[in-house]
Amino acid sequence: MDVTTFIQQLLIDPLAPAFMQRAMLAVILIGVVCGIVGTYVVTRGMAFLGDAMAHTVLPGVAIAYLSTGNRDNVMLGGMIAGVLSALGIGLLTRRGRVSEDTAIGIVFAGTLALGIAIISLARNYTTDLSHLLIGNVLGVTVSDIGVIALVALVVVVLVTLFYKEFLIISFDLTLARSLRLPAEGLRILLLVMLSLTVVISLEAVGVVMVAALLVTPAATARFLVKRLHVMMLTSAVIASLGGVIGMYVAWHTRIAPSAAIVLTLTLMFILVFLFSPSKGIVTARLSRRAR
């Protein structure tokens, strides 16, 4: 086999089917938005919140599907439930009445139980929507990509407009109050952005692994760069690149795309963790020996 044929089979042939083209576009868009929002998740120590948000969408998904019988409405139902959950967490934690982790635990448990209760009312519901657990990126439609692109655009625009404000509330709430910034409103807006990001990510990796898509790329970028905006760009590139490589791995090995994407991102994190020029464990040991 010559090099041209090898490259053709490795990189070009997987892109021939239309469903793979849609899936690749979806994981790139999702990677960008997860990389950006995931930066706030990692810097603010909200990894648990990302996982919890993935479960809080279940009631909306269940109600949307049971009331219409149409899977096309599932994403919309999930978005509504996610936004309401974000608002609920924001309301509970307003002015420190309840700690953020406690509020997340309460909303997470309550909405998850409600989702399970609704699911139990339908016999075939679990089978019909089992793809929510592990993702179904190969089944994304043109309309799904439109919704994903719209959410990605909204998130990017909001981060661009409120970059300095989000930066301040993420690292110094006291300064935010002294500058008379609407800290509570900005914090809730950030929670809503996170919930929307989680919903569109479910198509790619499902409920089980959505936290990895938010946390792993940003955690990887944190080992490579220091400034927040550079970390966002780096995280977005890592998430998108990991998604594309994961799709190729899934195509050639026939494993679930969601697993391939998350495993790829995990491997990228391990490599950076070990060999990062400034913070890598192996790099640091070699540097000390050289001295």
C-alpha positions as CSV (number, residue, x, y, z in Angstrom):
1,M,0.0,0.0,0.0
2,D,1.5,3.3,-1.0
3,V,1.3,6.5,1.1
4,T,-1.4,8.1,-1.0
5,T,-3.7,5.1,-0.6
6,F,-3.0,4.9,3.1
7,I,-3.9,8.6,3.6
8,Q,-7.0,8.1,1.5
9,Q,-8.2,5.3,3.6
10,L,-7.2,6.9,6.9
11,L,-8.4,10.4,6.5
12,I,-10.5,10.9,3.3
13,D,-12.7,7.8,3.1
14,P,-14.3,8.4,6.6
15,L,-15.5,11.8,5.4
16,A,-17.4,10.4,2.4
17,P,-20.7,9.6,4.1
18,A,-23.0,12.6,4.7
19,F,-23.6,11.5,8.4
20,M,-19.9,11.7,9.1
21,Q,-19.6,15.2,7.6
22,R,-22.5,16.3,9.8
23,A,-20.9,14.6,12.9
24,M,-17.5,16.2,12.3
25,L,-19.1,19.6,12.0
26,A,-21.1,19.0,15.1
27,V,-18.1,17.9,17.2
28,I,-16.1,21.0,16.0
29,L,-18.8,23.4,17.0
30,I,-19.5,21.6,20.3
31,G,-15.7,21.6,21.0
32,V,-15.4,25.3,20.5
33,V,-18.3,26.2,22.9
34,C,-17.3,23.5,25.5
35,G,-13.7,24.7,25.4
36,I,-14.7,28.3,26.1
37,V,-17.3,27.6,28.8
38,G,-15.2,24.8,30.2
39,T,-12.5,27.4,31.0
40,Y,-14.8,29.0,33.5
41,V,-15.8,25.6,34.8
42,V,-12.2,24.7,35.6
43,T,-11.0,28.1,36.9
44,R,-14.0,28.4,39.2
45,G,-13.9,24.8,40.4
46,M,-17.3,24.0,39.0
47,A,-16.6,20.5,37.5
48,F,-19.4,18.9,39.6
49,L,-21.8,21.5,38.2
50,G,-21.2,20.5,34.6
51,D,-22.0,16.9,35.4
52,A,-25.0,17.8,37.5
53,M,-26.4,20.0,34.6
54,A,-26.3,17.0,32.3
55,H,-28.8,15.2,34.6
56,T,-31.0,18.2,35.3
57,V,-32.1,18.3,31.6
58,L,-33.9,14.9,32.0
59,P,-37.3,16.2,33.0
60,G,-37.4,18.6,30.0
61,V,-36.3,15.9,27.7
62,A,-38.9,13.5,29.0
63,I,-41.8,15.9,28.9
64,A,-40.8,17.1,25.4
65,Y,-40.7,13.6,24.1
66,L,-43.8,12.3,25.8
67,S,-46.0,15.3,24.9
68,T,-45.0,15.3,21.2
69,G,-43.6,11.9,20.5
70,N,-40.9,13.7,18.4
71,R,-37.2,13.4,19.0
72,D,-36.7,16.7,17.3
73,N,-38.2,18.5,20.3
74,V,-35.9,16.8,22.8
75,M,-33.1,19.3,22.6
76,L,-35.5,22.2,23.1
77,G,-37.1,20.5,26.1
78,G,-33.6,19.9,27.5
79,M,-32.6,23.5,27.0
80,I,-35.7,24.8,28.9
81,A,-35.1,22.4,31.8
82,G,-31.4,23.3,31.9
83,V,-32.1,27.0,31.9
84,L,-34.7,26.6,34.7
85,S,-32.2,24.5,36.7
86,A,-29.6,27.2,36.3
87,L,-32.0,29.9,37.4
88,G,-33.0,27.7,40.4
89,I,-29.3,27.3,41.5
90,G,-28.8,31.0,41.0
91,L,-31.8,31.8,43.2
92,L,-30.9,29.4,46.0
93,T,-27.3,30.7,46.2
94,R,-28.2,34.4,45.9
95,R,-26.5,36.5,48.6
96,G,-25.0,33.3,50.1
97,R,-28.3,31.9,51.5
98,V,-27.2,28.4,50.4
99,S,-23.7,27.4,49.4
100,E,-23.2,26.7,45.7
101,D,-22.3,23.0,46.0
102,T,-25.3,22.5,48.3
103,A,-27.7,24.2,45.9
104,I,-26.3,22.1,43.0
105,G,-26.8,18.9,45.0
106,I,-30.4,19.8,45.8
107,V,-31.3,20.8,42.3
108,F,-29.4,17.9,40.8
109,A,-31.1,15.3,43.0
110,G,-34.5,16.8,42.6
111,T,-34.5,17.1,38.8
112,L,-32.9,13.7,38.3
113,A,-35.6,12.1,40.4
114,L,-38.3,14.0,38.5
115,G,-36.8,12.9,35.2
116,I,-36.7,9.2,36.4
117,A,-40.3,9.5,37.6
118,I,-41.5,10.8,34.2
119,I,-39.4,8.2,32.3
120,S,-41.0,5.4,34.4
121,L,-44.5,6.4,33.0
122,A,-43.6,5.3,29.5
123,R,-42.8,1.7,28.7
124,N,-40.6,2.2,25.7
125,Y,-39.2,5.6,26.6
126,T,-35.9,4.3,28.0
127,T,-35.2,2.4,24.8
128,D,-36.1,5.3,22.5
129,L,-33.9,7.8,24.3
130,S,-31.1,5.5,25.4
131,H,-28.8,7.5,23.1
132,L,-28.9,10.3,25.6
133,L,-26.7,8.3,28.0
134,I,-23.9,7.7,25.5
135,G,-24.6,10.3,22.8
136,N,-25.6,9.9,19.2
137,V,-23.4,12.2,17.2
138,L,-23.7,10.0,14.1
139,G,-27.4,10.8,14.1
140,V,-27.3,14.5,14.1
141,T,-29.4,16.2,11.5
142,V,-29.0,19.5,9.7
143,S,-31.5,21.1,12.1
144,D,-29.5,19.8,15.0
145,I,-26.4,21.4,13.6
146,G,-28.4,24.7,13.2
147,V,-29.3,24.7,16.9
148,I,-25.8,23.8,17.9
149,A,-24.3,26.6,15.7
150,L,-26.8,29.1,17.1
151,V,-26.0,28.2,20.7
152,A,-22.3,28.3,20.0
153,L,-22.7,31.8,18.4
154,V,-24.7,33.1,21.3
155,V,-22.1,31.8,23.8
156,V,-19.2,33.3,21.9
157,V,-20.9,36.6,21.6
158,L,-21.8,36.7,25.3
159,V,-18.2,35.8,26.4
160,T,-16.8,38.5,24.1
161,L,-19.2,41.2,25.4
162,F,-18.8,40.3,29.1
163,Y,-15.3,38.9,29.1
164,K,-13.9,41.4,31.7
165,E,-17.1,41.1,33.9
166,F,-16.9,37.3,33.8
167,L,-13.2,37.4,34.6
168,I,-13.8,39.6,37.7
169,I,-16.7,37.6,39.1
170,S,-14.7,34.3,38.5
171,F,-11.7,35.5,40.6
172,D,-12.8,38.4,42.8
173,L,-16.4,38.8,43.9
174,T,-15.4,41.5,46.4
175,L,-13.9,43.6,43.5
176,A,-17.1,43.0,41.5
177,R,-19.2,44.4,44.3
178,S,-16.9,47.4,44.8
179,L,-17.2,48.1,41.1
180,R,-21.0,47.8,41.4
181,L,-21.2,45.1,38.8
182,P,-24.4,43.0,38.7
183,A,-22.5,40.0,40.1
184,E,-25.6,37.9,40.7
185,G,-27.0,38.5,37.2
186,L,-23.7,37.8,35.6
187,R,-23.3,34.6,37.7
188,I,-26.8,33.4,36.6
189,L,-26.0,34.3,33.0
190,L,-22.9,32.1,33.2
191,L,-25.0,29.3,34.7
192,V,-27.5,29.6,31.8
193,M,-24.6,29.5,29.3
194,L,-23.3,26.4,30.9
195,S,-26.7,24.7,30.8
196,L,-27.1,25.5,27.1
197,T,-23.6,24.1,26.4
198,V,-24.4,20.9,28.3
199,V,-27.6,20.4,26.3
200,I,-25.9,20.7,22.9
201,S,-23.0,18.4,24.1
202,L,-25.4,15.6,24.9
203,E,-25.6,14.7,21.2
204,A,-21.9,14.1,21.1
205,V,-21.1,12.3,24.3
206,G,-24.3,11.8,26.2
207,V,-25.2,12.4,29.9
208,V,-22.6,10.0,31.1
209,M,-19.5,11.8,29.7
210,V,-20.6,15.4,29.1
211,A,-18.5,16.6,32.1
212,A,-15.4,15.3,30.4
213,L,-16.0,17.5,27.3
214,L,-16.2,20.5,29.6
215,V,-13.4,19.8,32.0
216,T,-10.7,17.9,30.2
217,P,-9.8,20.3,27.4
218,A,-9.8,23.3,29.8
219,A,-7.7,21.4,32.3
220,T,-5.3,20.5,29.5
221,A,-5.0,24.1,28.3
222,R,-4.3,25.2,31.9
223,F,-1.0,23.3,31.8
224,L,0.0,25.1,28.6
225,V,-1.0,28.7,29.1
226,K,-1.6,31.2,31.8
227,R,-3.9,34.0,30.6
228,L,-7.6,33.3,30.6
229,H,-8.4,34.4,27.0
230,V,-5.5,32.3,25.7
231,M,-6.6,29.4,27.8
232,M,-10.1,29.7,26.2
233,L,-8.7,29.6,22.7
234,T,-6.4,26.7,23.5
235,S,-9.1,24.8,25.2
236,A,-11.4,25.3,22.2
237,V,-8.8,24.0,19.8
238,I,-8.0,21.0,22.0
239,A,-11.7,20.1,22.4
240,S,-12.4,20.4,18.6
241,L,-9.2,18.6,17.7
242,G,-9.9,15.8,20.2
243,G,-13.5,15.5,18.8
244,V,-12.2,15.2,15.2
245,I,-9.5,12.6,16.1
246,G,-12.0,10.7,18.3
247,M,-14.4,10.5,15.3
248,Y,-11.6,9.0,13.2
249,V,-10.8,6.6,15.9
250,A,-14.4,5.6,16.2
251,W,-14.7,5.1,12.4
252,H,-11.6,2.8,12.2
253,T,-12.1,0.9,15.5
254,R,-15.9,0.7,15.5
255,I,-16.2,1.8,19.1
256,A,-18.8,4.3,20.3
257,P,-17.9,7.9,19.1
258,S,-18.6,9.3,22.6
259,A,-16.1,6.9,24.2
260,A,-13.5,7.6,21.4
261,I,-13.8,11.3,21.8
262,V,-13.5,11.3,25.6
263,L,-10.6,8.8,25.6
264,T,-8.8,10.9,23.0
265,L,-9.2,14.0,25.2
266,T,-8.0,12.1,28.2
267,L,-4.9,10.9,26.4
268,M,-4.2,14.4,25.3
269,F,-4.4,15.6,29.0
270,I,-2.1,12.8,30.2
271,L,0.5,13.7,27.5
272,V,0.4,17.4,28.5
273,F,0.4,16.5,32.2
274,L,3.6,14.6,31.7
275,F,5.4,16.6,29.1
276,S,4.1,20.2,29.3
277,P,7.2,22.5,28.9
278,S,6.5,24.4,32.1
279,K,4.4,22.1,34.3
280,G,4.9,18.6,33.0
281,I,6.1,16.0,35.6
282,V,8.6,14.3,33.2
283,T,9.8,17.6,31.9
284,A,10.4,19.0,35.4
285,R,12.4,15.9,36.4
286,L,14.5,16.0,33.3
287,S,15.1,19.7,33.9
288,R,16.3,19.0,37.4
289,R,18.6,16.3,36.3
290,A,20.1,18.5,33.7
291,R,21.1,21.0,36.4
